[in-house]
Amino acid sequence: MNYSAIFTALLPDLIVVVALFAALGVDYTKLRGASLTCRACAASRICGFGLVAALVVLGCQLTGSLAVEGHALGVATQGQLVLNTGTLALKGVLFLLGLLVLPLAARTISTPQVSEYFALLLLATLGMGFMVTSRNLLGAFVALELVSLSLYALTALNPVRKESAEAALKYFTYGGVASAFLLFGISYLFGTLGKLDITQATLAEAPRLVMVAYLFILVGLGFKLALAPFHLWAPDVYQAAPTPAAAWIASGSKIAGVALLLALLGPVSLPSAHSTIVPLLLLMAVASMAVGNLGALRQANVKRLLAYSAIANAGYILVAVVAFTDAGRAAAMFYAIVYAIATLGAFAVVSVWNDRLGREALIDDFRGAWKTSPGLSLALLVFVLSLAGIPPLAGFVGKFYLFYAAIHAAPQMEYWSDGLYWLVAVALAFSVVALYYYLKILKAVFVREETGEMDNSPVGLSASVAILVLALLTVVLGVWPEPVVDYIQSYLF
């Protein structure tokens, strides 16, 4: 095994690890006794510098300036490191989003464990990077657990609220059970395939053991993606966790989870094999869209509303996944990315307004916010309309690709139940339902005249830049999505 090649391939991850320990070391030594604000700024800058350096190295790997022997490395590591143009770009997206979370975390710090807070954010980002670059059953599971354990701890790091510890315990308990199901399913799948590297395995037909394996796998990944009926943790965790941590749970882990789901479904991509898996995916898609959209209608807390939105959007993603085509996989991945960007942006605005209120924001607290915070209100307008699927924003284009991929998988229709037309109709109907609760937020911000109790404290330069970048990405990906979609379809699948 060529260890120099492995070192070169893992250089971005090693830089992130060094930044993580540097933030811990500086906080434990030089900044002992300093104020929380000072410690948070230092940790954020160190972690940010590490992620920027990792992104530069990833750029060199993508352009070929730093050669990575992707195929040889994948064979040598039995699929633990599959580094190609697609997976490296996806890791870059995760590192970029992680970089945009840092300024939000720095301005909303509420725990004395400052360096640990940022270290856990980087550990979660690191695990997500390994999730999208691993095609080894055990390697992907270990990466998923690294993400999960980091997010469990982040949820609990909100000592101001007792509900945080309760939500973290619930998250950890449910997550442990889901991980057990996932590992049990992976063991069955390995027993059927005889290989850990899922890129080297394809099933012409799915025996009963494979159906059992994927049943357990979908239970485990259904929890990670907040798919119904494994979604019960999401509203409490989103509401009780520190807002930047909830944002990272809702965005980065969604991208990594979808990438892992698509990779694990690879061996049953043939029609003769996946026919037994499709009913499970269809049931979860419809249930998620129903539970998410109907549950969001009655929410007054904004973070809780975004949790139900996450459940519904996970169901939308499955609409393209069940197509089992390259176009469907590309559409699912593209939508996961644009959803993550819009959700992270929405959480960023909510985080700022939570700080101004000194508590968790309700929808009524946004009354007349456009008068006191026109910039943040405009950004929230972009993010919420994208989540609602309004053109010309990225969310609309993402849903168009999802539904088109589902219809195009079986375009001929004689009866209403042929193909996936009925599933697209269900998704469209629930998209209309979703307009109500998304527009309820915008009504409070722009229509209601009376002003709430928010002050007009400054957002901060770094947080403002992060929100601006997310808003621009949402608009640009809606106006010009073809290069990204073609890139995903050409290099990732």
Buried (B, 14 or more C-beta within 10 A) or exposed (E): EEEEBBEBBBBBBBBBBBBBBBBBEBBEEEBEEBEEEEBBBBBBBBBBBBBBBBBEBBBBBBEEEBEBBBEEBBBBBBBBBBBBBBBBBBBBBBBBBBBBBBBBBBBBBBBEBBBBBBBBBBBBBBBBBBBBBBBBBBBBBBBBBBBBBBBBBBBBBBEEBEBBBBBBEBBBEBBEBBBEBBBBBBEBBBEBBEBBBBBBBEBEEBEEEBBBBBBBBBBBBBBBBBBBEBBBBBBBBBBBBBBBBBBBBBBBBBBBBBBBBBBBBBBBBBEEBBBBBBEBBBBBBBBBBBBBBBBBEEBEBBBBBBBBBBBBBBBBBBBBBBBBBBBBBBBBBBBBBBBBBBBBBBBBBBBBBBBBBEEBBBBEBBBBBBEBBEBBBBBBBBBBBBBBBBBEBBBBBBBBBBBBBBBBBEEEEEEEEEBBBBBBEBBEEBBEBBBEBBBBBBEBBBEBEEEBEBEEEEBBEBBBEBBEBBBBBBBEBBEEBEEBBEBBBEBBB
